[in-house]
Amino acid sequence: MPIRVESVSYTYMEDTPLSHTALHDLSLTIQDGSFTAIAGETGAGKSTLIQMIGGLIAPTKGDIFIDDVPLFGKTAKERKAASIVRLRVGMVFQYPEHQLFEETVYEDIAFGPRNQGLSEQETDVRVRDAMDLVQLNDAYRDRSPFALSGGEQRRVAIAGVLALCPSYLVLDEPAAGLDPCGRESLMSLLSMLHKERNMTVILVSHSMEDILRAANHLVLIAAGRVVGEGAPNVLFRNSSLLERASLRAPHILTLGQKITDAGYDVIGCTSTEEMARRIIDLQNR
């Protein structure tokens, strides 16, 4: 089932001289099984929105529905249902390695499943599966997470979320601070979870290149409102929408347009490697 955001508004420090409305009557639907990216300039309201989807803050107005269950219902029955459905949403924040706290990698990943009341045997299966997903072998099991590299720490933190077996994975700038190899590895992991595990992924990112390569749906937000929705390669060609959201098209699309104008149609290619293969194919025809 989809995630529905219905007429949501949120005001920080409401009824004070410092009040600030971050979201204005915002509505959108995130389809089950999609890889949805949310983009906009700093302060557009992206982080506020995903914190609501994770059930961390309640909207000033409106509601969010996960699997048709209102997250912020008023009745006792609705609140009980919401407490269950929140477990289906896994949240990964910027610099998730800052959330590590256990003495070993295994214990850190096992914390969530144990908190869910799973047996040690069930927890062990969850931990092993999560470590396998993020490509951490058994040699990491008893190591201190604080002795690992930044990229490895991030994998441990994400594994801790995956061990909860969420239906929806929500990430706020998960590649922030990673080197190019670490970023590539992380985005490959997210694509795999989406394609092979059929996980619904919701990604907030300032990297238009990452969004173009991984997402199949894009939501553009400006000043707390949705200003555009659709396929990334379509929205990124709409200069007026990008200007409204204070964003720029990925460099690869700009390059692709120049190559196409020179006589080689590479529209639709999302990497230089794909462009090179298309050009060679066109030359050999």
N, C-alpha and C positions, 0 to 999 in steps of 0.2 A: 504494500500500500504506500501511497505517497506521503510526503511531509507537506502539510498545508500551513502556511502562514497567513492568517486572516486579519486584515485591517489592524496591524500591530503598530502601536506608537510607544515610545519610551522616552521619558524625561528624567535626566539626572538632577538630583537635588531639587525635586519638585517643591513648589511653594516657598522657595527661598530666592533671594536676590541673585544667586549664582545658578539658577535653573538653566538647563540646556536640553533641548529636545534633539535626541540623536536619530530617532526614527519617526517618520510621519505617515501614519495610515498605510503602512507597507503590506502588500499582499504578494505572495508567490507560491508556486507549487514545485516541489522537488520530486521528480518521478522516481519510483522504486527501480533500483538497478542502474540509475544514471551516474555519471561522473560529472557533477555540477561544480563549476567554479564561480566564485563570487569576487568581483573586482571593483575597485573604485579608489579614489585618492584617500590619503590618510585623513581620518575624521569623517568619512562618509557614512559610517554606521555598521561596517561589516562585522567587527568583533562583537558589537552589542547584539547584532542579529544572531550570530552563532552561539553566543552565550545563552540566549533565550531558547534556541533549538536544543541545547544541552540541558535545559531546565535549571540553569544557574541563576538567572534573574527573571523576574516576572514582568511582563509588559505593563505599562501604565494603562493601556487600552488594547483590546483585541485578545486573540489567543492563538496558540500553535497546536496543531493536531499531529500526533505521531500514531500511525496506524489507526486513524479515526478516533483516537483518545485525546481529549483536551489536556494539555500539560498543566494548565492553571485553572482547572475547574473549581467550582465553589462548594459543591456538596462533598460529604465524606466519601461517598462511593466514587466520585470522580477523582478525588485526591488519592485514593487507594489504587485505582487503575493507573493513574499517572506515575505513582511511585514504581510500578512494575514496568511500564513502558519506557521510562527513563533509562533503564538498564540496557535497552537496545541501542542506545546512542553512546558511542565511544568518542571522547573528546581528546584531541592532541593539541596543546597550546604551543605558542612560540617558545623555543628553547625548552622542550619537554624534559630534557635531562636534568633541569633544575628540580624536578619532582622526585628524583631518585633519592632513596633514603635507607634502603636495607644494606646489610653487610655483603651480600653476594648477589650476583645477577639472578640466580634461581629464586632467591627469596623475594627479590623485588618484583619479579614477574608473577610470582605465586600469590602476592598479597591480595590482589583483586579477587581471584577465584575463591580463595579461602574466605574472604569477606562475604562472598555470595553463599557460603555454607556448603561448598563442595567438599567431598572427602579428599584425603591425601592422594588416593589413587586417581581420582578425577582431576584433581589439581595438577598432578604430575603430567597427565596426558595433555592438559591445556597448555602447560608451560613448554613442554617439548614441541608441541605443534606451533606455538607462537614463535619460539626460537628458530624453528625451521623456516617459518615464513619470512623472518627478517634476516635469514642466513647467518645465524649465530650457532656455531657447532657446540658440541658438548664440552669443549675445552674452556668455554666461557662460563660454564655452569657455576663453578665455585670461585670465580674471580670477583674482586670488588668492582662494582660499577664505576667507582671513582678513580680506578687505575686505568680506565679505558680511554681511547681517543674520543674526541667530541662526536664524531660520526657514529662510533660504536655505542656511546652512551645514548644517543638519540634512538638507535635501533632497540636498545633495551627498553627505553621508555615507551616506544610504540608497541613493542611486544607485550608490555604490561597492559596496554589497552586492548590489544588483539586477544589476549588470554581471557578477556571477559566475553568473547564471542559476540560483539555488537553486530546488529544488522546495518547500522549506519555509522560510518566513520567520518567525523568532522575534524578538520585540521585547519589551524590558524597559522599561516606562514611557517609550515613545518621545515622548509629548507633554509630558513634564515640563518646566516652565519656559516653555512656549509661551503666547502670548496667545490669546484665544478664536478669532481668525481663523486663526492658525497651527494651532491644535488641530483646527479644523474642516477645514482644508485637508488636514492629515495623515491624519485619519480617513477622509476621502473618498478619498484615495490608497489606503489600505489596503483599503477596500471595493472599489475598482476592481480592484486586483490580485487580490483573491479572486474576484470575480464574472466579470471579463472575461478574466483570465489563468489562472483556475482554480488559483491558488496557495493552498497550505495555509498559513494564517496562525495563529500562536500568539502571543497578546498577553497580557502581564502588565500590569495597570493598576489604579490605585486609583480610577479614575473609573467608577462604576457606570453613569453616563449613556452614556459611550462604549461600554461593553460592551453595554448594552441595544440601542443603535442599530446596532452593527456585527457583533456575534458571533452565531453560531447555536448555539453550545455553550459551556457555562460549567462550569468546575471550581472548586469552593470548597475551599480548603485551610486547615486550622487546626492549629497545633502540629505541622507536618510530616506531617499525614495528610489524605487526601481525605475530606471530610465530606459532599460533595454533588456531583452531576453532572446536567446536563440542559439544557433550553432556558432561556436567561436570564430570559424573562418568566414562567416557571414558578417557578424557584428564587427569584427576587426577591419572590415572594408568600408564600414560606415563612419566616415570621418566626423560627421556632425555629432553622432552619438559618443564617439571617443572623446571629442572635445568637451562635450557636456559632462562626461565623467572624469575629465582631466587625465586621460590616458593616451598612450601612443600605441599604434599597431606594432606587433612583433617585427623585429628587423627582417626576419626570414620572409615575411609577406612583402615587405617593401622591396627586398632583393628580387623576389619572385616576379613582381610586377615589372621590374626593369628588364629582367631576362625575357619575360613574355613579350614586352614591347620590342625587344631586339629580334623576335622571330621564333623563340622557343617557348611553347606553351607549357609552363610549369605551375600553372594555377592549381592549387590544391595540395602541393607538396609542402610538408611541414619540417623538412630538414635539408641541409645542403647535400647530404648523401642521396636522398630521394630525388633532389633536383638533378644531380649528376647522372643518375641512372636514367631519368626521363630524357635528358638532353642526348645521351648516347643512343637511347632507343630511337629518338626522333631523327638523329643523324644517320642511323642504319636503315631507315625505311626507304 
